[in-house]
Every structure is written in C-alpha cells, then in structure tokens.
Amino acid sequence: MIVEIVAFIVGLAFLIKGSDFFVEAASRVAKGFGVSEFIIALVLASIATTLPEVTVSALAAYGGNSGIALGNAIGSALANIALILGISSLILPLNVEATAWKNSLFMVVVTAYAAFLMYDGTISRLDGASLILIYFGFLYYLYRKHMVLEEMNAGRGNPKRDVLIMLGSGLVVVVGARLVVDSAVTLARAMGVPEVVIGLTLVSIGTSLPELTNSLMATLKKLPNISVGNIIGANILDVLMVIGIASVIRPIGVDPGIFSFTLPLTLVVMVILTLSLRLTGKVSRITGVVFLAIYSYFLYVQFST
C-alpha cells in the first residue's frame, strides 16, 4: 500500500511538472518555427501525448484484442472534448485563432467517415489503410501551408532543441499518467471498489490524463491555442491512427454499443465544438457547462446499464 501511495504522488508530480515544461516548450517551438501555437499543438503536442495510445492499441491488435483500440479511441475523443475542454473552459474561456474551426471541422469529417466505415460492423484492413493515408495527407497539407523552415532565424531561439524538450516532457507526462492510474487502480481494489467502477472511471479517464494536464496547464498559463489545438489534434490522431493502425494489423469488429451510443455522442460534442469555434472563436464557459453535462449523461448511462 505504501508503494502505491508513493507511486501515486510521484506520478502526480511527473504530470504537473512535465506539463509545465511541455506547454512552455510548445510555445517556444511555435515562435521558433514562426507558426501559431495552435498548429504546433495540433501536430507535435498531440503526437507526443497520443503516441503511447497508438502503441498500446497496436500491441492490443497484434495480441488479438483489436476491439480495445476502437473503444479507447472513441472514448478518449469524447473525454477529450466533453471532459477536458469542459473543465478548461470553466477555468478560463478559451479564445483561439480564427482558423481553429476548420481543423475542428476536419475532425468531425474524419470521425463521420470512420462511422461510415463501421456501418457494416467491421473495420477492415483496407478501411484502416485509408484512415492512415488521410492522416499523412493532413500532415502534408499542414506542412505545405504553415511550416516554412527557411524563415527561421537566430532571433527565434533554438526550436529544434525545444522540440526535443517538448517530446521529452510529453513522455514524462505519459509516464506520470501511467503511475497515477496504475497506483490508483491498485488502491481502489484494495478498498473494495467494484471493477466496473474502476474501468469506467480510473482507467477510461486515465488514458486522457496527459491531454487533461497539458490542457489545464495551458489554460492556467493563458495559452488557449495550445489547450484547444492539443485536444483537436489528439482526436484526429485517435480516429485516424489509433483505429487505422489497429485495423490494419487485425480487422476490428465494431461493438454495437459504441456505434449506436458512444460514437453519436462523440460526434455531437465535436459538432458543438466546431460551431462554437466558428461562430464565437472560443470555447465559452456556457459551452463548457454543456460539455460537462453531456459527459455526466454518458457516465450515468454507463453506470446504469
């Protein structure tokens, strides 16, 4: 028990301090490459926080549990918006750059496309390959539109070093999240908490802890573009790469509950986010309350069934 408590405290320290370095480095990287903080968070920050999920899902698929990847991807996407942006926007309304809604719209489109692929009850290897190709096409588009490396100059610091700092601190955040979740699960079991409650709370929310701590830290530092960009980028990665790679390794059988309930609810919060960004250029406190109400409803349904 003592070991688990120490691990929980150490993991929490990793989460907080790692997120602090992560957000600061992301801001410096944006200045160094001469692009917006939103774009850096959309690509690099999201990759740093989501790559472990991609790896875990790939290993799960290889071991014959490809369905885990689908539940993890859709569940994380819902939690990222409804829970994380909901909490962050209550702390401080998240005003973002004018083009943010277009990337949010892309997130909606690729999720709708993934839903179309799920309609027949299976995500095939060919379906997965198409998702992966879409993601690389998205990266290429962003590179051509935003990344002009030739324009870097000495006055912008050392962006390559800051990229390494950002990725390294992102790894620290992920390790911290793992320590917190694993120790919390062990402690909950020792206290007699039912396994279903542990799965629906500690484990499911735990996969989004890196995004949660990074977004909260960015919000507290008044860097809303990093907060929102990280979430949108992570969701695009979840849908295109987590599901894509897992289904290429082994075709995924679609769980009816995910297709009929979790996925539609995820699309609803994505559309609300996109409309909010398009019409107001921000995620307001009112929108945050709506998000948290939707996530509360989701948890209620999970616990009552």
C-alpha positions as CSV (number, residue, x, y, z in Angstrom):
1,M,0.0,0.0,0.0
2,I,2.9,2.4,0.8
3,V,4.5,1.7,-2.5
4,E,1.2,2.5,-4.4
5,I,0.8,5.8,-2.4
6,V,4.4,6.8,-3.2
7,A,3.9,5.9,-6.9
8,F,0.7,8.0,-7.0
9,I,2.4,11.0,-5.5
10,V,5.5,10.6,-7.9
11,G,3.1,10.2,-10.9
12,L,1.2,13.3,-9.9
13,A,4.5,15.3,-9.7
14,F,5.5,14.0,-13.1
15,L,2.1,15.0,-14.6
16,I,2.3,18.6,-13.2
17,K,5.9,19.3,-13.8
18,G,6.0,17.6,-17.1
19,S,3.0,19.5,-18.3
20,D,4.6,22.7,-17.2
21,F,7.8,22.1,-19.3
22,F,5.6,20.7,-22.1
23,V,3.4,23.8,-22.5
24,E,6.4,26.2,-22.2
25,A,8.4,24.3,-24.8
26,A,5.4,24.1,-27.2
27,S,5.0,27.9,-27.0
28,R,8.7,28.4,-27.8
29,V,8.6,25.9,-30.7
30,A,5.7,27.9,-32.2
31,K,7.8,31.1,-32.1
32,G,10.9,29.3,-33.3
33,F,9.2,27.9,-36.4
34,G,7.2,31.0,-37.0
35,V,3.8,29.3,-36.8
36,S,0.9,29.6,-34.5
37,E,0.8,27.8,-31.1
38,F,-2.5,26.2,-32.3
39,I,-0.7,24.4,-35.2
40,I,2.2,23.2,-33.0
41,A,-0.3,21.8,-30.5
42,L,-2.4,20.4,-33.3
43,V,0.5,18.3,-34.6
44,L,3.5,18.0,-32.3
45,A,1.8,18.3,-29.0
46,S,-1.0,15.8,-29.9
47,I,1.6,13.3,-31.2
48,A,3.6,13.5,-28.0
49,T,0.5,12.8,-25.8
50,T,-1.2,10.2,-28.1
51,L,1.7,8.1,-29.4
52,P,1.6,5.8,-26.4
53,E,-2.1,5.1,-27.1
54,V,-1.2,4.3,-30.7
55,T,1.5,1.9,-29.5
56,V,-0.8,0.2,-26.9
57,S,-3.6,-0.1,-29.4
58,A,-1.2,-1.6,-32.0
59,L,0.0,-4.2,-29.4
60,A,-3.5,-5.0,-28.4
61,A,-4.5,-5.6,-32.0
62,Y,-1.4,-7.8,-32.5
63,G,-2.5,-9.8,-29.5
64,G,-6.0,-10.3,-30.9
65,N,-7.7,-7.6,-28.9
66,S,-8.2,-5.0,-31.7
67,G,-11.6,-4.0,-30.4
68,I,-9.9,-2.4,-27.4
69,A,-8.4,0.1,-29.8
70,L,-11.8,1.2,-31.1
71,G,-13.3,1.7,-27.6
72,N,-10.1,3.5,-26.5
73,A,-10.1,5.8,-29.5
74,I,-13.8,6.8,-29.4
75,G,-13.9,7.0,-25.6
76,S,-10.8,9.2,-25.4
77,A,-12.2,11.5,-28.1
78,L,-15.4,12.0,-26.2
79,A,-13.5,12.6,-22.9
80,N,-11.0,15.0,-24.5
81,I,-13.7,17.4,-25.6
82,A,-16.6,16.9,-23.1
83,L,-14.5,16.4,-20.0
84,I,-11.1,18.2,-20.6
85,L,-12.3,21.2,-22.7
86,G,-15.3,21.4,-20.4
87,I,-13.2,21.8,-17.3
88,S,-10.6,24.0,-19.0
89,S,-13.2,26.4,-20.4
90,L,-14.8,26.8,-16.9
91,I,-11.4,28.0,-15.6
92,L,-11.0,30.4,-18.5
93,P,-12.9,30.9,-21.7
94,L,-10.7,29.6,-24.5
95,N,-10.2,32.2,-27.2
96,V,-8.4,30.7,-30.2
97,E,-7.2,31.7,-33.6
98,A,-9.7,32.2,-36.4
99,T,-8.7,29.1,-38.4
100,A,-9.2,26.7,-35.5
101,W,-12.7,25.8,-36.5
102,K,-11.5,24.5,-39.9
103,N,-9.3,21.9,-38.2
104,S,-12.2,21.1,-35.8
105,L,-14.4,20.6,-38.9
106,F,-11.8,18.2,-40.3
107,M,-12.0,16.3,-37.1
108,V,-15.8,16.0,-37.5
109,V,-15.5,14.9,-41.1
110,V,-12.9,12.1,-40.4
111,T,-14.9,10.9,-37.5
112,A,-18.1,10.7,-39.7
113,Y,-16.0,8.9,-42.3
114,A,-14.9,6.4,-39.6
115,A,-18.6,6.0,-38.6
116,F,-19.4,5.2,-42.2
117,L,-16.7,2.5,-42.2
118,M,-18.2,1.0,-39.1
119,Y,-21.7,0.7,-40.6
120,D,-21.2,-2.9,-41.8
121,G,-19.9,-4.0,-38.4
122,T,-16.3,-4.3,-39.3
123,I,-13.3,-2.0,-39.9
124,S,-11.2,-3.9,-42.5
125,R,-7.5,-3.6,-43.3
126,L,-8.4,-1.6,-46.3
127,D,-10.5,0.7,-44.3
128,G,-7.7,1.2,-41.8
129,A,-5.2,1.9,-44.5
130,S,-7.5,4.7,-45.8
131,L,-7.6,6.3,-42.4
132,I,-3.8,6.2,-42.1
133,L,-3.4,7.8,-45.6
134,I,-5.8,10.5,-44.7
135,Y,-3.7,11.4,-41.6
136,F,-0.5,11.6,-43.6
137,G,-2.3,13.7,-46.2
138,F,-3.4,16.0,-43.4
139,L,0.2,16.4,-42.1
140,Y,1.4,17.1,-45.6
141,Y,-1.2,19.8,-46.1
142,L,-0.3,21.4,-42.8
143,Y,3.4,21.3,-43.6
144,R,2.9,23.0,-47.0
145,K,0.6,25.6,-45.6
146,H,2.3,26.5,-42.3
147,M,5.9,25.2,-41.9
148,V,8.4,27.4,-43.7
149,L,11.6,26.3,-42.2
150,E,13.7,28.6,-44.3
151,E,12.3,31.5,-42.4
152,M,13.8,30.5,-39.1
153,N,16.4,32.9,-37.7
154,A,18.7,33.2,-34.7
155,G,16.3,35.6,-33.0
156,R,13.8,32.8,-32.5
157,G,15.9,30.7,-30.2
158,N,16.6,27.0,-30.8
159,P,13.3,25.4,-32.0
160,K,14.9,22.0,-32.6
161,R,16.1,21.8,-29.0
162,D,12.7,22.9,-27.8
163,V,11.0,20.2,-29.9
164,L,13.1,17.6,-28.1
165,I,12.2,19.2,-24.7
166,M,8.6,19.1,-25.7
167,L,8.7,15.5,-26.7
168,G,10.7,14.5,-23.7
169,S,8.4,16.3,-21.3
170,G,5.5,14.8,-23.1
171,L,7.0,11.4,-22.3
172,V,7.3,12.4,-18.6
173,V,3.6,13.3,-18.6
174,V,2.7,9.9,-20.1
175,V,4.8,8.0,-17.5
176,G,3.3,10.1,-14.8
177,A,-0.2,9.3,-16.0
178,R,0.6,5.6,-16.0
179,L,1.9,5.7,-12.5
180,V,-1.1,7.6,-11.3
181,V,-3.6,5.3,-13.0
182,D,-1.9,2.0,-12.0
183,S,-1.4,3.0,-8.4
184,A,-5.0,4.4,-8.2
185,V,-6.4,1.2,-9.6
186,T,-4.5,-0.9,-7.0
187,L,-5.6,1.3,-4.2
188,A,-9.2,1.2,-5.3
189,R,-9.2,-2.6,-5.5
190,A,-7.7,-2.7,-2.0
191,M,-10.5,-0.5,-0.8
192,G,-13.1,-2.8,-2.4
193,V,-14.2,-0.6,-5.2
194,P,-16.1,-2.7,-7.9
195,E,-14.1,-3.5,-11.1
196,V,-16.8,-1.9,-13.3
197,V,-16.5,1.4,-11.5
198,I,-12.7,1.3,-11.8
199,G,-13.0,0.6,-15.5
200,L,-15.5,3.3,-16.2
201,T,-13.7,6.0,-14.2
202,L,-10.0,5.5,-13.4
203,V,-9.0,3.5,-16.5
204,S,-11.1,5.3,-19.1
205,I,-10.3,8.8,-17.9
206,G,-6.7,7.8,-17.1
207,T,-5.9,7.4,-20.8
208,S,-6.8,11.1,-21.3
209,L,-4.7,12.3,-18.3
210,P,-1.8,13.6,-20.5
211,E,-4.2,15.7,-22.5
212,L,-6.0,16.8,-19.4
213,T,-2.9,18.0,-17.5
214,N,-1.4,19.7,-20.6
215,S,-4.7,21.5,-21.5
216,L,-5.2,22.6,-17.9
217,M,-1.6,23.9,-17.7
218,A,-2.0,25.7,-21.0
219,T,-5.2,27.3,-19.8
220,L,-3.7,28.4,-16.5
221,K,-0.8,29.9,-18.4
222,K,-3.3,31.7,-20.7
223,L,-2.3,29.8,-23.8
224,P,-5.7,28.6,-25.1
225,N,-4.5,27.8,-28.6
226,I,-2.3,25.1,-27.1
227,S,-5.1,23.8,-25.0
228,V,-7.6,23.5,-27.8
229,G,-5.1,22.6,-30.5
230,N,-3.8,19.7,-28.4
231,I,-7.3,18.3,-28.0
232,I,-8.3,18.6,-31.6
233,G,-5.0,17.1,-32.8
234,A,-5.3,14.2,-30.3
235,N,-8.8,13.4,-31.5
236,I,-7.7,13.4,-35.2
237,L,-4.9,11.0,-34.2
238,D,-7.2,8.8,-32.2
239,V,-9.7,8.4,-35.1
240,L,-7.2,8.1,-38.0
241,M,-4.1,6.5,-36.5
242,V,-5.2,4.5,-33.4
243,I,-8.1,2.9,-35.3
244,G,-6.2,2.8,-38.6
245,I,-3.1,1.0,-37.3
246,A,-5.1,-1.4,-35.2
247,S,-7.4,-2.4,-38.0
248,V,-4.5,-2.9,-40.5
249,I,-2.9,-5.3,-38.0
250,R,-6.2,-7.1,-37.4
251,P,-9.7,-6.2,-38.7
252,I,-11.9,-4.7,-35.9
253,G,-15.4,-6.0,-35.1
254,V,-17.5,-3.0,-34.1
255,D,-19.2,-3.2,-30.8
256,P,-22.9,-2.2,-31.2
257,G,-22.9,-0.1,-28.1
258,I,-20.0,2.0,-29.4
259,F,-21.6,2.5,-32.8
260,S,-25.1,3.3,-31.5
261,F,-24.3,5.4,-28.4
262,T,-20.7,6.5,-27.8
263,L,-19.9,7.4,-31.4
264,P,-23.0,9.5,-32.0
265,L,-22.4,11.3,-28.7
266,T,-18.8,12.0,-29.7
267,L,-19.9,13.4,-33.0
268,V,-22.4,15.7,-31.1
269,V,-19.7,17.2,-28.9
270,M,-17.4,17.6,-31.9
271,V,-20.1,19.5,-33.9
272,I,-20.9,21.7,-30.8
273,L,-17.1,22.5,-30.5
274,T,-16.9,23.3,-34.3
275,L,-19.9,25.5,-34.2
276,S,-18.7,27.3,-31.1
277,L,-15.3,28.0,-32.7
278,R,-16.9,29.1,-36.0
279,L,-19.5,31.4,-34.5
280,T,-17.6,32.8,-31.5
281,G,-14.0,32.0,-32.0
282,K,-13.8,30.5,-28.5
283,V,-15.0,27.8,-26.1
284,S,-17.0,29.7,-23.6
285,R,-18.0,28.8,-20.1
286,I,-21.5,28.1,-21.2
287,T,-20.2,25.7,-23.9
288,G,-18.1,24.1,-21.2
289,V,-21.1,23.5,-19.0
290,V,-22.9,21.8,-21.9
291,F,-19.9,19.6,-22.5
292,L,-19.7,18.5,-18.8
293,A,-23.5,17.9,-18.8
294,I,-23.1,15.6,-21.8
295,Y,-20.2,13.7,-20.2
296,S,-22.2,13.4,-17.0
297,Y,-25.0,11.9,-19.0
298,F,-22.5,9.5,-20.7
299,L,-21.2,8.3,-17.3
300,Y,-24.8,8.0,-16.0
301,V,-25.8,5.7,-18.9
302,Q,-22.6,3.6,-18.4
303,F,-23.3,3.1,-14.7
304,S,-27.0,2.4,-15.1
305,T,-26.7,-0.3,-17.7
